[in-house]
């Protein structure tokens, strides 16, 4: 499935109070890496920006007043994300703003499938901080250059976090789209070869294996086939 990592910066916290998008970034994933295809625009919000928001992203109305308006870029943005699954950290926030912007210009809300990495992170790491900065630290992703929030920078970091959070699931769940070459089986009839030594796992290793399957099952929303097979057995 085509996947796009998306993020926005805004004039404030609530579109119902008239706040608008001022930066919109979306980068396409190519399997387990970031592709060169991306959509990035600064936008004129047609209103002032709250001081608290400026402190977070550093964008002022004076900086943005000559940029395009959302209505000017809506068509190209919708074409870019058409049919893609959107990967967003705290998806209700960004989706709320995007759908509000679409409503203002008479367009229907987005129908894309969405993966909320904040929700996934909370399921994988309950009771821990799961902000983007916290996840970068947890997965050892360098974010030292992130002194301010920025939609494009944050999508790039979130893509790396998403890869780390889903590491190993593509092959386990059969989602790897890379072509496979089936190799013929090699059978040995050499009776002189010694028998293979089979090492049984310790209880600690068994427990770690079981916990790994639980983590994968949570992240994949119950799609861990290995876990289901073990439960059946």
C-alpha positions as a LaTeX table, in Angstrom:
\begin{tabular}{lrrr}
\hline
Residue & $x$ (\AA) & $y$ (\AA) & $z$ (\AA) \\
\hline
Unk1 & 0.00 & 0.00 & 0.00 \\
Unk2 & 1.19 & 3.50 & $-0.81$ \\
Unk3 & 2.02 & 5.35 & 2.44 \\
Unk4 & 2.57 & 9.05 & 3.09 \\
Unk5 & 3.88 & 10.61 & 6.30 \\
Unk6 & 2.11 & 13.91 & 6.98 \\
Unk7 & 2.38 & 16.83 & 9.39 \\
Unk8 & 1.04 & 20.37 & 9.78 \\
Unk9 & 1.88 & 23.53 & 11.69 \\
Unk10 & $-0.97$ & 25.84 & 12.64 \\
Unk11 & $-1.87$ & 29.26 & 14.04 \\
Unk12 & $-3.29$ & 27.69 & 17.21 \\
Unk13 & $-4.79$ & 24.55 & 18.66 \\
Unk14 & $-8.43$ & 24.50 & 17.50 \\
Unk15 & $-9.79$ & 24.93 & 13.97 \\
Unk16 & $-13.26$ & 25.48 & 15.47 \\
Unk17 & $-11.89$ & 28.77 & 16.85 \\
Unk18 & $-10.80$ & 29.87 & 13.40 \\
Unk19 & $-7.23$ & 28.65 & 13.53 \\
Unk20 & $-5.61$ & 27.70 & 10.23 \\
Unk21 & $-2.80$ & 25.63 & 8.73 \\
Unk22 & 0.40 & 27.58 & 8.03 \\
Unk23 & 2.71 & 24.74 & 6.96 \\
Unk24 & 1.82 & 21.44 & 5.31 \\
Unk25 & 4.27 & 18.64 & 4.56 \\
Unk26 & 3.79 & 15.13 & 3.18 \\
Unk27 & 6.53 & 12.69 & 2.16 \\
Unk28 & 5.97 & 9.41 & 0.36 \\
Unk29 & 7.50 & 6.20 & 1.63 \\
Unk30 & 9.10 & 3.75 & $-0.77$ \\
Unk31 & 8.97 & 0.46 & 1.09 \\
Unk32 & 11.27 & 0.86 & 4.10 \\
Unk33 & 12.82 & 4.15 & 3.02 \\
Unk34 & 11.77 & 7.72 & 2.30 \\
Unk35 & 11.28 & 8.44 & $-1.40$ \\
Unk36 & 12.17 & 11.67 & $-3.21$ \\
Unk37 & 8.46 & 12.43 & $-3.72$ \\
Unk38 & 7.21 & 15.05 & $-1.30$ \\
Unk39 & 4.72 & 17.89 & $-0.96$ \\
Unk40 & 5.67 & 20.93 & 1.12 \\
Unk41 & 4.04 & 24.36 & 1.31 \\
Unk42 & 4.03 & 27.35 & 3.63 \\
Unk43 & 0.59 & 28.95 & 3.68 \\
Unk44 & $-0.93$ & 32.36 & 4.31 \\
Unk45 & $-3.43$ & 31.75 & 7.14 \\
Unk46 & $-5.24$ & 35.04 & 6.56 \\
Unk47 & $-5.15$ & 35.72 & 10.30 \\
Unk48 & $-2.71$ & 36.39 & 13.13 \\
Unk49 & $-0.78$ & 33.55 & 14.77 \\
Unk50 & $-0.96$ & 32.99 & 18.52 \\
Unk51 & 2.20 & 33.82 & 20.43 \\
Unk52 & 2.28 & 30.35 & 21.96 \\
Unk53 & 2.24 & 28.77 & 18.49 \\
Unk54 & 5.01 & 31.09 & 17.24 \\
Unk55 & 7.15 & 29.98 & 20.18 \\
Unk56 & 6.77 & 26.38 & 19.01 \\
Unk57 & 7.37 & 26.69 & 15.25 \\
Unk58 & 8.82 & 30.19 & 14.83 \\
Unk59 & 6.49 & 31.14 & 11.96 \\
Unk60 & 4.94 & 34.63 & 12.04 \\
Unk61 & 2.18 & 36.17 & 9.97 \\
Unk62 & 4.68 & 38.68 & 8.57 \\
Unk63 & 6.72 & 35.75 & 7.25 \\
Unk64 & 3.70 & 34.04 & 5.68 \\
Unk65 & 1.48 & 36.84 & 4.36 \\
Unk66 & 2.84 & 36.53 & 0.80 \\
Unk67 & 2.59 & 32.72 & 0.66 \\
Unk68 & $-0.18$ & 30.85 & $-1.18$ \\
Unk69 & $-3.51$ & 30.24 & 0.53 \\
Unk70 & $-4.78$ & 26.73 & 1.21 \\
Unk71 & $-7.36$ & 27.07 & $-1.55$ \\
Unk72 & $-4.53$ & 27.66 & $-4.02$ \\
Unk73 & $-2.77$ & 24.38 & $-3.24$ \\
Unk74 & $-5.70$ & 22.14 & $-2.27$ \\
Unk75 & $-6.03$ & 20.41 & $-5.64$ \\
Unk76 & $-2.33$ & 19.54 & $-5.94$ \\
Unk77 & $-2.25$ & 18.35 & $-2.32$ \\
Unk78 & $-5.27$ & 16.08 & $-2.77$ \\
Unk79 & $-3.75$ & 14.64 & $-5.95$ \\
Unk80 & $-0.52$ & 13.89 & $-4.08$ \\
Unk81 & $-2.20$ & 11.96 & $-1.25$ \\
Unk82 & $-4.93$ & 10.30 & $-3.33$ \\
Unk83 & $-5.36$ & 6.64 & $-2.38$ \\
Unk84 & $-2.53$ & 6.68 & 0.16 \\
Unk85 & $-2.53$ & 5.60 & 3.78 \\
Unk86 & $-1.53$ & 8.59 & 5.91 \\
Unk87 & 0.96 & 8.16 & 8.76 \\
Unk88 & 0.42 & 10.97 & 11.28 \\
Unk89 & 1.52 & 11.57 & 14.88 \\
Unk90 & $-1.59$ & 12.61 & 16.84 \\
Unk91 & $-3.75$ & 12.19 & 13.75 \\
Unk92 & $-6.99$ & 13.75 & 15.12 \\
Unk93 & $-5.21$ & 17.11 & 15.39 \\
Unk94 & $-3.90$ & 17.24 & 11.81 \\
Unk95 & $-6.96$ & 15.60 & 10.28 \\
Unk96 & $-9.20$ & 18.06 & 12.10 \\
Unk97 & $-7.32$ & 20.99 & 10.62 \\
Unk98 & $-7.17$ & 19.49 & 7.12 \\
Unk99 & $-10.88$ & 18.75 & 7.05 \\
Unk100 & $-11.63$ & 22.21 & 8.38 \\
Unk101 & $-9.59$ & 23.78 & 5.56 \\
Unk102 & $-11.38$ & 21.61 & 3.01 \\
Unk103 & $-14.76$ & 22.57 & 4.42 \\
Unk104 & $-13.90$ & 26.27 & 4.12 \\
Unk105 & $-13.46$ & 25.88 & 0.35 \\
Unk106 & $-16.47$ & 23.63 & $-0.14$ \\
Unk107 & $-14.67$ & 20.27 & $-0.44$ \\
Unk108 & $-15.53$ & 17.00 & 1.36 \\
Unk109 & $-13.39$ & 15.63 & 4.21 \\
Unk110 & $-10.51$ & 13.27 & 3.57 \\
Unk111 & $-11.33$ & 9.58 & 3.19 \\
Unk112 & $-7.78$ & 8.24 & 3.41 \\
Unk113 & $-6.91$ & 5.43 & 5.79 \\
Unk114 & $-4.83$ & 6.79 & 8.69 \\
Unk115 & $-2.20$ & 5.31 & 11.01 \\
Unk116 & $-1.90$ & 7.35 & 14.21 \\
Unk117 & 1.64 & 6.73 & 15.44 \\
Unk118 & 0.85 & 8.37 & 18.79 \\
Unk119 & $-1.89$ & 5.79 & 19.42 \\
Unk120 & 0.41 & 2.97 & 18.31 \\
Unk121 & 3.22 & 4.26 & 20.54 \\
Unk122 & 0.90 & 4.43 & 23.56 \\
Unk123 & $-0.09$ & 0.82 & 22.99 \\
Unk124 & 3.52 & $-0.28$ & 22.59 \\
Unk125 & 4.91 & 1.84 & 25.46 \\
Unk126 & 2.11 & 2.37 & 28.00 \\
Unk127 & 2.84 & 4.84 & 30.77 \\
Unk128 & 5.81 & 6.37 & 28.94 \\
Unk129 & 6.26 & 9.66 & 27.12 \\
Unk130 & 5.38 & 9.20 & 23.46 \\
Unk131 & 5.98 & 12.63 & 21.94 \\
Unk132 & 8.00 & 12.71 & 18.73 \\
Unk133 & 11.08 & 13.84 & 20.66 \\
Unk134 & 10.60 & 11.03 & 23.20 \\
Unk135 & 10.25 & 8.42 & 20.45 \\
Unk136 & 13.34 & 9.73 & 18.66 \\
Unk137 & 15.28 & 9.31 & 21.92 \\
Unk138 & 13.82 & 5.84 & 22.53 \\
Unk139 & 14.68 & 4.60 & 19.04 \\
Unk140 & 18.04 & 6.44 & 18.90 \\
Unk141 & 17.06 & 8.73 & 16.02 \\
Unk142 & 19.13 & 11.90 & 15.84 \\
Unk143 & 16.88 & 14.94 & 16.30 \\
Unk144 & 19.48 & 17.36 & 17.64 \\
Unk145 & 18.70 & 19.74 & 14.75 \\
Unk146 & 15.05 & 20.01 & 15.84 \\
Unk147 & 15.24 & 23.26 & 17.82 \\
Unk148 & 11.77 & 24.29 & 16.60 \\
Unk149 & 8.83 & 22.30 & 15.26 \\
Unk150 & 8.55 & 22.25 & 11.47 \\
Unk151 & 6.20 & 20.18 & 9.35 \\
Unk152 & 8.81 & 19.00 & 6.84 \\
Unk153 & 11.47 & 18.18 & 9.44 \\
Unk154 & 8.89 & 16.43 & 11.61 \\
Unk155 & 7.68 & 14.22 & 8.76 \\
Unk156 & 11.24 & 13.13 & 8.10 \\
Unk157 & 11.77 & 12.28 & 11.76 \\
Unk158 & 8.38 & 10.57 & 12.02 \\
Unk159 & 9.20 & 8.41 & 9.00 \\
Unk160 & 12.29 & 7.11 & 10.82 \\
Unk161 & 10.24 & 6.56 & 14.00 \\
Unk162 & 7.59 & 4.69 & 11.99 \\
Unk163 & 10.23 & 2.42 & 10.46 \\
Unk164 & 11.65 & 1.72 & 13.93 \\
Unk165 & 8.23 & 1.03 & 15.45 \\
Unk166 & 7.27 & $-1.39$ & 12.68 \\
Unk167 & 10.66 & $-3.03$ & 12.25 \\
Unk168 & 10.24 & $-6.65$ & 11.22 \\
Unk169 & 6.47 & $-6.51$ & 10.74 \\
Unk170 & 6.52 & $-6.22$ & 6.96 \\
Unk171 & 8.08 & $-9.62$ & 6.48 \\
Unk172 & 6.11 & $-11.18$ & 9.36 \\
Unk173 & 2.77 & $-9.93$ & 8.04 \\
Unk174 & 3.47 & $-10.57$ & 4.38 \\
Unk175 & 3.44 & $-6.87$ & 3.39 \\
Unk176 & 6.82 & $-6.78$ & 1.73 \\
Unk177 & 6.14 & $-5.83$ & $-1.89$ \\
Unk178 & 9.63 & $-6.69$ & $-3.12$ \\
Unk179 & 9.60 & $-9.50$ & $-5.71$ \\
Unk180 & 10.64 & $-12.87$ & $-4.37$ \\
Unk181 & 12.71 & $-15.44$ & $-6.26$ \\
Unk182 & 11.86 & $-18.97$ & $-5.20$ \\
Unk183 & 15.03 & $-21.04$ & $-4.81$ \\
Unk184 & 14.99 & $-24.82$ & $-5.30$ \\
Unk185 & 15.40 & $-26.91$ & $-2.18$ \\
Unk186 & 18.85 & $-28.41$ & $-1.65$ \\
Unk187 & 18.74 & $-31.91$ & $-0.21$ \\
Unk188 & 21.77 & $-33.68$ & 1.18 \\
Unk189 & 22.15 & $-37.44$ & 1.08 \\
Unk190 & 25.53 & $-37.43$ & 2.84 \\
Unk191 & 24.93 & $-39.79$ & 5.75 \\
Unk192 & 28.43 & $-39.08$ & 7.09 \\
Unk193 & 27.48 & $-35.54$ & 8.10 \\
Unk194 & 26.95 & $-35.17$ & 11.88 \\
Unk195 & 23.49 & $-34.63$ & 13.31 \\
Unk196 & 22.54 & $-31.03$ & 13.96 \\
Unk197 & 22.73 & $-30.03$ & 17.61 \\
Unk198 & 19.42 & $-28.53$ & 18.77 \\
Unk199 & 19.64 & $-26.01$ & 21.63 \\
Unk200 & 16.48 & $-25.52$ & 23.66 \\
Unk201 & 15.67 & $-21.91$ & 24.67 \\
Unk202 & 15.79 & $-20.88$ & 28.30 \\
Unk203 & 12.63 & $-19.76$ & 30.10 \\
Unk204 & 13.91 & $-16.17$ & 29.98 \\
Unk205 & 14.31 & $-16.41$ & 26.21 \\
Unk206 & 10.84 & $-17.92$ & 25.88 \\
Unk207 & 9.39 & $-15.05$ & 27.93 \\
Unk208 & 11.19 & $-12.46$ & 25.78 \\
Unk209 & 9.89 & $-14.18$ & 22.64 \\
Unk210 & 6.32 & $-14.14$ & 23.97 \\
Unk211 & 6.57 & $-10.44$ & 24.88 \\
Unk212 & 7.92 & $-9.64$ & 21.39 \\
Unk213 & 4.88 & $-11.31$ & 19.84 \\
Unk214 & 2.58 & $-9.34$ & 22.14 \\
Unk215 & 4.27 & $-6.06$ & 21.09 \\
Unk216 & 3.99 & $-6.95$ & 17.39 \\
Unk217 & 0.35 & $-7.96$ & 17.85 \\
Unk218 & $-0.47$ & $-4.63$ & 19.53 \\
Unk219 & 1.34 & $-2.56$ & 16.87 \\
Unk220 & $-0.37$ & $-4.47$ & 14.06 \\
Unk221 & $-3.80$ & $-4.34$ & 15.75 \\
Unk222 & $-4.14$ & $-8.08$ & 16.15 \\
Unk223 & $-2.59$ & $-9.09$ & 12.81 \\
Unk224 & 0.38 & $-11.03$ & 14.21 \\
Unk225 & 0.00 & $-14.41$ & 12.49 \\
Unk226 & 2.89 & $-15.97$ & 14.41 \\
Unk227 & 1.12 & $-15.25$ & 17.73 \\
Unk228 & $-2.14$ & $-16.73$ & 16.43 \\
Unk229 & $-0.35$ & $-19.87$ & 15.24 \\
Unk230 & 1.31 & $-20.35$ & 18.63 \\
Unk231 & $-1.99$ & $-19.88$ & 20.45 \\
Unk232 & $-3.63$ & $-22.45$ & 18.14 \\
Unk233 & $-0.81$ & $-24.91$ & 18.69 \\
\hline
\end{tabular}
